[in-house]
Amino acid sequence: KNRHTIYCATLEGLREKEEEIRRDLRDGIKTGSSNITLNDVYEMWKKDKVGLKETTKGNYIYMYEHFVKGAFGKRKIQLIRRSDVRRFYNGLLDTKRLAVMTLDNIHTVLHQVFKVAVEDGYIRLNPSDDILGEVKRAHGYEAPKRHALTIPEQTAFIEYIGKSNKYKHWLPLFTFFLGTGCRVSEVMGISWEDVHLKDGYVEINHNMVYYQRET
């Protein structure tokens, strides 16, 4: 086994560190791993994460590497506290002016990375638990309520689009949306190979995702 040494200026402080090490050992927290960074655990997550659609995983990877991997990702995993995550999220909303939905995506992958750190014994608790809701409330965010169109409303909408010189070129698209319930990215990803007119169906097997990158 490797030998590890701890130091402290006072005997009282040394006893506190000694008790913390004992507590870590009881809880299965790995000792001697103080140099493991958030980015190190992220690489573990990226390597081992399976069962996600490629587009979903690609979106998670983009969100982490674009917004987290810099200064925050270089921090040592054992030193990150809830207040650090809260401060990081607030900075993304206040300084970078990110949309709340973007923060949702960043939190999704970051929470999973912290979960890996908990499962592998690097930290005791997930510091991102319940932080997102707290930050949203602090910024006065309320999720918009969605209301589905009734059948008469759908009919009136399609009739208006079809008679409008300004919007009638959108009629096939809106008709398809209402008839299938597909997402915008799914409709944008449809190619002629997916359309089977003879058999009367359309394959929804991929979607189109746009990323705004610096390079």
Secondary structure, 3 states (H helix, E strand, C coil): CCCCCCCCCCHHHHHHHHHHHHHHHHCCCCCCCCCCEHHHHHHHHHHHCCCCCHHHHHHHHHHHHHHCCCCHHHCEHHHCCHHHHHHHHHHHHHCCCCCHHHHHHHHHHHHHHHHHHHHCCCCCCCCCCCHHHHHHHHCCCCCCCCCCCCHHHHHHHHHHHHHCCCCHHHHHHHHHHHHHCCCHHHHHCCCHHHEECCCCEECCCCCCCCCCCCC
